[in-house]
Amino acid sequence: MAYIYPAPGNANAQVILTLETVGGTDTVGLVLPALQDVTLNNANDVFSWTQLDAASKQQIATTATNSLSMNIVLDQTIFFGDAKATGEDAQTAGIFGLSKDKTKITFALYMGDTDSGGTGKTISGEGYITGLAPTVSADSPVWVSPITVTVDGDYTVA
């Protein structure tokens, strides 16, 4: 077996999520640091019906609802954008700007590897940043936020 493991602390095997704007001027994608967890969701809908000649329901898979969700420790530049950057890109807008402005993005999620090399699979697609809800507390004195990428269409595996 070749298990996929995102080895914490190993730069070649860790989970990496990169965002770019669709139709923007990105030359370098916005890499999201400090991910705490990542959930890749592919939920197929199912159409069900009953027939008089059958004792069980009939079902067939239909379209899927795809999303990518995670929790992240917030970095000021990644969250609010880089004021020094120019153009209409993910680095300039930051996560908050991409969400607030409803900017369509492309994403690439490197899932990690089966060893300590950099030869793992990447899942990519297009979508929108949603679900921001930054929180801070005495027990967690840094800002942490859930983030969801609601996927528009299918995933691509490379």
N, C-alpha and C positions, 0 to 999 in steps of 0.2 A: 504494500500500500504506500501511496505517496500523499500523505496528509498535507493540506495547505495550512501553514502556520505563520501568522504575522508576528515574527519574533520581536517583542518589545526591545528597543535599544539597538537593533541591528538594522542599519540604514538600508541594506540591500533586500531585506525581507519584510519590512513593515508595510502596513496598509497606508496607501497614499491616495488622497482624493484631490484632483486638480479640476478647477473650473475655468471656463472661458466663455465670453459672450458670443452669441450667434450673430454673425454679421458685424462684429466689433473689430477693434484694431489690436486685439491681443497678439503680442509677440511672445510673451511668456505667460503661462497660465497661473492662476491664483491657487497655490497649494495650501490646503487647510491644515494648519498645525494643531497639535494638542487634542487629537480625537480621543475620546474616552471609550466609545463603542460605535459600531456601525451595524446597521441592519439593512440587508438587501431584500426587498419584497417583490415577489412576482405572484400575484394572486389572480388566478384564472377565475372568471365568473362561470357559472354552470347554469344551463337552461334545463329545467326538469318538467316532465309531463307524465301523466298516467294514461293507461290504456285499459279498456274493458277486458282484454284478453291476457293481461299480465298481472301477477301478484306483487310486483315491485315497480317502483318508478323507473322511468327511462331518463337518462341524463346525457348531455353532450357539452363539452367545454366550449366556451365562447371567448370573447376578448378578455385580456388581462388588464388589471390595474397594477402598474409598476411604480415603485417608489424606493428611495434610498433615505434612510433616517439615521441620525447620529446625535451624539452629545459632544460638545466641544468646549474647552476652556477658552474664553475669548481673549484674543490679542487685539489691541486697539487698532492697529493698522489693517489687519485682516478684516475686522468687523466693520470699521467705518470707512475704509479705503485709504489709499495713499495719495495725499494731496499733491505730492511731488510728481506723481505719474501723470501722463498726458494721454488723451484719446478716450474713446469709449470702450473701455475694457474692464475686466473683472477686478484687476488690481486697483484701478482708480475708484470704482464704485464700492468695493468691499461687499461683504455678505449682506449687510443691512441695506445698502443702496440697491443691490441686485434684487432683493426681496421687495423693498418699498416701491421701486420703479417697475416691478413686474418684468424684468429683463429676462428673455429666454437665454438659457445657458447650455453649453455642452459640458459634460462631465466625463472624467475617466477615473475609475476606481481600480487601482492596482491592489489586488487582494492579498498579496504576500506570495510566498514561494514554498516549495516542498523541501528546500534546504536553505543554505545561507546565501544563495546566489540571487540574481535579479531576473530570473527567467519565468516568473509566475504569469498568470493570466490577468488581463485587464477587461473590466466590463465598462462600457461607455454608452452614452445616449444623450438626449436633449431633454430639457425640462425647465422647471421654475423653482426657485428657492421659496419655501413656505415654512410655517411653523416656528418662527423665531419666538422665543420666550425667555430672555435672559433673566437669571436669578442670582442673588447673592445672599448669604446669611452668615451669622457668626460662626457656624460650624463649617462653612465653605466660603472663606473670605476672598475668593476670586469669582469673577462672573463666569457662569456656565450657562449654555443655552442648547436646547434641542434645535436641530435643523433638519428639515425634510426637503429632499429634491423630488418633486412630483414629476414623474417621467412622462413626456409626451411621445408616445410611440413605443417601439421595442428597444430592448437592450441589444448591444453588439458585443461579442466576445472576441478578443484578439490575444 
